[in-house]
Amino acid sequence: MVATGGSGRGTWASFRAVLSHRQLLGLLIRRDIKARYKDSALGLLWTLINPIVQLLIYYLVMGQILGAAKGIDNFAIYVFSGLTIFGLFSETLTGMTGSIVANSGLVKKVYVPREVFPLASIGSGLFTFSMQVVVLVSACLILLTPPALGGLLYFIPSVLLIVVYAAALGILLASLNVYLRDIQYLTQILLMLALWASPIVYGWNMVKDVFAQFGLPAWLLEVYTNNPITLAVLGFHRTFWAAGTAADYPAHLELRMLIAFGVGLVLFWFCQRAFARLQGNFAQEL
């Protein structure tokens, strides 16, 4: 959609155009979900089987065989809670990055707001995420470590934090991927690095101890801690990992998440403006 007038009016016009095509957005979300498990015998059951197997692998291989569980109580819940929220970011960003190219036929033949294609990946990603949360909650109950009521306050902020940053980066990368297809492969590599750079299979306090051991500057630890993925992972640990103590989290986690969310909204505005400028030649490039 080409913006008209000021950038603020262009953003609002884009938002209204997407809302007017919400039925198409819903169809694209359902299509993505159905296509993922098309012709499989178990169908949507795979959305439950995959996280269960993933939970068992990390618990047995990482926790028991490699001994990572020795430093973290209730290691299985700790790891899987982090993987669940990171998986939402990873799946959403990957889907959004390739969405315009994947829907090239529609982009070239039918005029619709181009934003609906990457935004549909958020919907399908949230569906998969909801299934993983079901497995996570079930595991907490089976292991007799139900989430604390106070910790549940971090659930929605963590999800919103991931969604706003995935949406911002995804809509920008989706437009860039039309002009340079290597973007989608570079994104996968960066996501792999982001996985191991996040406190998922190790604790945030371990990172803090390493910084102190090597005399690294405090501001560098702040940069690491205020990474929105790190904050969302820590928020999910607060939600589901009942074995955590105050020492396992940075001070003022709630305020950090609020500030990061505000920055994410500004980032989304800039990325949407970039998308609006780049989309004019999508049909020709595709």
C-alpha positions as CSV (number, residue, x, y, z in Angstrom):
1,M,0.0,0.0,0.0
2,V,1.5,3.3,-1.0
3,A,1.3,5.9,1.7
4,T,-0.3,9.2,0.9
5,G,0.4,12.4,2.7
6,G,2.5,12.4,5.9
7,S,4.0,9.3,7.3
8,G,1.6,9.3,10.2
9,R,-1.4,9.4,7.9
10,G,0.2,6.7,5.8
11,T,0.6,4.4,8.7
12,W,-3.0,4.9,9.8
13,A,-4.2,4.3,6.3
14,S,-2.3,1.0,6.2
15,F,-3.8,0.0,9.5
16,R,-7.3,0.7,8.3
17,A,-6.7,-1.1,5.0
18,V,-5.6,-4.3,6.9
19,L,-8.6,-4.1,9.1
20,S,-10.9,-3.9,6.1
21,H,-9.3,-7.1,4.8
22,R,-9.5,-9.0,8.1
23,Q,-11.5,-11.8,6.5
24,L,-8.7,-12.4,4.0
25,L,-6.2,-12.3,6.9
26,G,-8.2,-15.0,8.7
27,L,-8.3,-17.1,5.5
28,L,-4.5,-16.8,5.1
29,I,-3.9,-17.8,8.7
30,R,-6.2,-20.9,8.4
31,R,-4.5,-21.8,5.0
32,D,-1.0,-21.6,6.6
33,I,-2.1,-23.9,9.5
34,K,-3.8,-26.4,7.2
35,A,-0.9,-26.4,4.6
36,R,1.6,-27.2,7.3
37,Y,0.1,-30.6,8.1
38,K,-1.5,-31.3,4.8
39,D,-1.7,-35.0,3.8
40,S,-0.3,-36.1,7.2
41,A,-2.2,-38.8,9.1
42,L,-2.1,-37.1,12.5
43,G,-2.7,-33.6,11.2
44,L,-2.9,-31.0,13.9
45,L,-1.8,-33.5,16.5
46,W,1.7,-32.8,15.4
47,T,1.4,-29.4,17.1
48,L,1.3,-31.4,20.4
49,I,3.7,-34.2,19.5
50,N,6.5,-31.9,18.4
51,P,6.8,-30.0,21.6
52,I,6.4,-33.1,23.7
53,V,9.3,-34.8,21.9
54,Q,11.3,-31.6,22.1
55,L,10.7,-31.4,25.9
56,L,11.9,-35.0,26.4
57,I,15.0,-34.5,24.2
58,Y,16.2,-31.4,26.1
59,Y,15.4,-33.1,29.4
60,L,17.2,-36.3,28.7
61,V,20.1,-35.2,26.4
62,M,20.8,-31.7,27.7
63,G,19.7,-32.2,31.3
64,Q,20.7,-35.8,32.2
65,I,23.3,-36.9,29.7
66,L,25.2,-33.6,29.4
67,G,24.6,-32.7,33.0
68,A,23.1,-29.2,32.4
69,A,20.4,-30.0,34.9
70,K,22.9,-30.0,37.8
71,G,23.0,-26.2,37.9
72,I,19.3,-25.5,37.4
73,D,16.5,-26.9,39.4
74,N,13.5,-28.3,37.5
75,F,15.6,-28.1,34.3
76,A,12.9,-29.5,32.0
77,I,10.4,-26.7,32.8
78,Y,13.2,-24.1,32.7
79,V,14.4,-25.0,29.2
80,F,11.0,-25.7,27.7
81,S,9.5,-22.4,28.9
82,G,12.3,-20.5,27.3
83,L,12.0,-22.6,24.1
84,T,8.3,-22.0,23.9
85,I,8.5,-18.2,23.9
86,F,11.6,-18.2,21.6
87,G,9.8,-20.6,19.3
88,L,7.0,-18.0,18.9
89,F,9.6,-15.4,17.8
90,S,11.5,-17.8,15.5
91,E,8.5,-19.3,13.7
92,T,6.8,-15.9,13.3
93,L,9.9,-14.1,12.0
94,T,10.7,-17.0,9.6
95,G,7.2,-17.1,8.2
96,M,7.0,-13.3,7.8
97,T,10.3,-13.1,6.1
98,G,9.3,-15.4,3.3
99,S,5.6,-14.5,3.2
100,I,5.7,-12.0,0.2
101,V,7.7,-14.3,-2.0
102,A,5.6,-17.3,-1.0
103,N,2.4,-15.5,-2.0
104,S,3.9,-14.0,-5.2
105,G,0.9,-15.2,-7.3
106,L,-1.5,-13.2,-5.2
107,V,0.8,-10.2,-4.9
108,K,1.1,-9.9,-8.7
109,K,-2.5,-10.5,-9.7
110,V,-4.7,-9.2,-6.9
111,Y,-4.5,-5.8,-5.1
112,V,-4.7,-6.3,-1.4
113,P,-2.8,-4.6,1.4
114,R,0.6,-6.3,1.2
115,E,0.9,-6.3,5.0
116,V,-1.7,-9.0,5.3
117,F,0.7,-11.6,4.0
118,P,3.4,-11.2,6.7
119,L,0.8,-10.5,9.4
120,A,-0.8,-13.9,8.7
121,S,2.4,-15.5,9.9
122,I,1.8,-14.0,13.3
123,G,-1.6,-15.7,13.5
124,S,-0.3,-19.1,12.5
125,G,2.7,-18.7,14.8
126,L,0.4,-17.9,17.8
127,F,-1.7,-21.0,17.0
128,T,1.4,-23.2,17.3
129,F,2.5,-21.3,20.3
130,S,-0.8,-21.9,22.1
131,M,-0.4,-25.7,21.6
132,Q,3.1,-25.5,23.1
133,V,1.7,-23.6,26.1
134,V,-0.8,-26.4,26.6
135,V,2.1,-28.9,26.8
136,L,4.1,-26.6,29.0
137,V,1.2,-26.2,31.5
138,S,0.5,-29.9,31.5
139,A,4.2,-30.6,32.2
140,C,4.1,-28.2,35.1
141,L,1.1,-29.9,36.6
142,I,2.5,-33.4,36.1
143,L,5.7,-32.4,37.8
144,L,3.7,-30.8,40.6
145,T,5.2,-27.4,40.0
146,P,2.2,-25.3,39.0
147,P,2.9,-21.7,37.9
148,A,2.6,-19.2,40.8
149,L,-0.2,-16.7,40.6
150,G,2.2,-13.8,40.7
151,G,4.3,-15.2,37.9
152,L,1.3,-15.4,35.6
153,L,1.4,-11.6,35.4
154,Y,4.5,-11.9,33.2
155,F,2.8,-14.1,30.6
156,I,0.9,-11.5,28.5
157,P,3.8,-8.9,28.6
158,S,6.3,-11.6,27.4
159,V,4.0,-12.6,24.5
160,L,3.4,-8.9,23.5
161,L,7.1,-8.2,23.6
162,I,7.9,-11.1,21.3
163,V,5.0,-10.3,18.9
164,V,5.8,-6.6,18.5
165,Y,9.5,-7.2,17.8
166,A,8.8,-10.2,15.5
167,A,6.2,-8.1,13.6
168,A,8.6,-5.1,13.3
169,L,11.6,-7.1,12.1
170,G,9.4,-9.5,10.1
171,I,7.6,-6.9,8.0
172,L,11.0,-5.2,7.2
173,L,12.7,-8.5,6.3
174,A,9.7,-9.6,4.2
175,S,10.1,-6.5,2.0
176,L,13.9,-6.8,1.8
177,N,13.6,-10.5,0.9
178,V,11.7,-9.6,-2.3
179,Y,14.8,-7.8,-3.5
180,L,17.4,-10.1,-2.0
181,R,16.3,-13.7,-1.5
182,D,19.4,-14.5,0.7
183,I,17.6,-12.6,3.5
184,Q,15.5,-15.6,4.4
185,Y,18.5,-17.8,4.8
186,L,20.5,-15.2,6.7
187,T,17.5,-14.9,9.1
188,Q,17.6,-18.6,9.9
189,I,21.3,-18.3,10.8
190,L,20.7,-15.3,13.0
191,L,17.9,-17.0,14.8
192,M,20.1,-20.0,15.5
193,L,22.7,-17.6,17.1
194,A,19.9,-15.8,19.0
195,L,18.7,-19.1,20.5
196,W,22.1,-19.8,22.0
197,A,22.6,-16.2,23.0
198,S,19.4,-16.2,25.1
199,P,19.3,-17.6,28.6
200,I,17.3,-20.8,27.6
201,V,19.7,-23.7,28.4
202,Y,21.7,-21.6,30.9
203,G,20.7,-19.1,33.6
204,W,20.8,-15.4,33.4
205,N,22.8,-15.3,36.7
206,M,25.4,-17.6,35.1
207,V,25.9,-14.9,32.4
208,K,26.2,-12.2,35.2
209,D,28.8,-14.3,36.9
210,V,30.8,-14.7,33.7
211,F,30.8,-11.0,33.1
212,A,32.0,-10.4,36.7
213,Q,34.7,-13.1,36.3
214,F,36.2,-11.6,33.2
215,G,35.8,-8.0,34.4
216,L,33.5,-7.0,31.5
217,P,31.8,-3.6,31.8
218,A,28.4,-3.4,33.5
219,W,26.8,-1.6,30.5
220,L,27.5,-4.7,28.4
221,L,25.5,-6.8,30.8
222,E,22.7,-4.3,30.6
223,V,22.7,-4.5,26.8
224,Y,22.5,-8.3,27.0
225,T,19.8,-8.2,29.7
226,N,17.6,-5.6,27.9
227,N,17.6,-7.6,24.7
228,P,13.8,-8.1,24.1
229,I,14.2,-11.8,23.5
230,T,16.2,-12.1,26.8
231,L,13.5,-10.2,28.6
232,A,10.7,-12.3,27.2
233,V,12.5,-15.5,28.1
234,L,13.0,-14.3,31.6
235,G,9.4,-13.3,31.8
236,F,8.4,-16.8,30.8
237,H,10.7,-18.3,33.4
238,R,9.0,-16.1,36.0
239,T,5.6,-17.4,34.7
240,F,6.3,-21.2,34.6
241,W,9.6,-21.9,36.4
242,A,8.5,-22.2,40.0
243,A,12.0,-23.0,41.2
244,G,13.4,-19.6,40.4
245,T,14.5,-17.1,43.0
246,A,15.1,-13.3,42.9
247,A,18.8,-13.9,42.2
248,D,17.8,-15.6,38.9
249,Y,16.4,-12.4,37.4
250,P,17.6,-8.8,36.9
251,A,16.2,-6.0,39.0
252,H,13.1,-4.1,37.8
253,L,12.2,-6.8,35.2
254,E,8.7,-5.4,34.8
255,L,10.0,-1.9,34.0
256,R,12.6,-3.2,31.6
257,M,9.8,-5.1,29.7
258,L,7.6,-2.0,29.6
259,I,10.4,0.2,28.1
260,A,11.4,-2.5,25.6
261,F,7.7,-2.8,24.5
262,G,7.6,1.0,23.9
263,V,10.8,0.9,21.9
264,G,9.3,-2.1,19.9
265,L,6.2,0.0,19.0
266,V,8.5,2.8,17.6
267,L,10.5,0.2,15.8
268,F,7.4,-1.3,14.2
269,W,6.3,2.2,13.0
270,F,9.7,2.7,11.3
271,C,9.7,-0.8,9.7
272,Q,6.1,-0.4,8.5
273,R,7.1,2.9,6.8
274,A,10.1,1.1,5.1
275,F,7.7,-1.6,4.0
276,A,5.3,1.0,2.5
277,R,8.2,2.5,0.5
278,L,9.6,-0.8,-0.8
279,Q,6.3,-2.4,-1.7
280,G,5.8,-0.4,-4.8
281,N,8.0,-2.6,-6.9
282,F,7.0,-6.0,-5.4
283,A,5.1,-7.2,-8.5
284,Q,8.0,-6.4,-10.8
285,E,10.6,-8.0,-8.6
286,L,8.5,-11.1,-8.2
